[in-house]
Amino acid sequence: MKFHGPAPDNQTTPCTGILLTNLGTPDSASVRDVRDYLREFLSDPRVVEFPRPLWWLVLNGIILRIRPKRSAAAYRKVWTDQGSPLLVISREIAAALQQSLAQRVDGSVKVVLAMRYGSPSIAAGLETLRQANAQRILVLPLYPQYSATTTASTFDEISRVLRQWRWLPELRFINHYHAEPGYIDALAKSVQQFSATHGECDRLLLSFHGIPQSYADQGDPYADQCRITADRLAAALDLPQDRWAFSFQSRVGRQPWLQPYTDKTLQQWGAEGVRRVHVICPGFPADCLETLEEIGEENREYFLSAGGSEYHYIPSLNSTPTHIEALTDLIQRHLWRDA
């Protein structure tokens, strides 16, 4: 292996780097770009735990021939003039954090956004920090709840990139913040503010992205951390048990995923006569396809078709001041003392 990346330039003022990461997005809503994105995403053994030779045949012979067209149609529903909502909002979060940290942290801090899949890549983000003379790097994946499919995969890619560097910075990694008081408070305030504008709901549903049940059975703590987030948010809102529930969305394939399922829960509520529902997705710090299209549109139809009367999706925290404050506090506590 040929190592690259010289030591930091002593003529450049050292800084502390914040590598803010998210899942990723296609470069456009075209079928070709969606196919390229899905190929990278679904080729990750952390995401799909399946024998590699057989999975390669399934992925390339079946899935990538069918799914990109359907996914591209969904992406077109949420695509903006600036691009993918996830990328646009993640950039806004990074910019707001840069400004917030500059006001509250002694020393030079540089925030750089990177995506686990697609652009801007983790390799590009780390290189930007290297050129900025970041001698220490704090990694913050925007996944409040830890899962091997997301957080650990991010660590894998960072490790892969840094294995090719000759000089290595000091490195810290925040692997979850599912019970952080600031994060819970920001979620609670978003629910309260939404209800003040749109009226109270009969029930609040907290929908998290799902993972296969087998992953949890083998030790992935994701489901437990989602339950803790849900319980603490309900407590912060002082909700009685019959006024809220949590569920898991985005399942694919035939194997069991974490339950209860979001779509089935909403259909059941509609059939039971629940009239007004609000849905929030605490595991998604930035709005994306899974929140805007799957929750905002697809699951709305499930609830209304089953007999419900009114359905509202509460937006993700995005770049709201309470979210930026919570993330700033989190970063500050993990920074080196003399940062």
Protein Blocks (a to p, Z undefined) as FASTA:
>chain_A
ZZehiaddfkbccddddddddfbdcfblcfklmmmmmmmmmmpmklmgcdfklmmmmmmm
mmmmmmmmmmmmmmmmmpcfkbpfklmmmmmmmmmmmmmmmmmpgcjdddddddfehcdd
fklmmmmmmmnopabdcdddfbfbacfklmmmmmmmmmmmmmmpfbdcdddddfbjflgm
klmmmmmmmmmmmmmmnopafbdcdddddddfklmmnopaklmmmmmmmmmmmmmnopaf
klgccddehiecjbdcddddfklmmmmmmmnopabdcdddfklmbgcfklmmmmmmmmmm
mmmmnopabdcddddfklafklmmmmmmmmmmmpcfkZZ
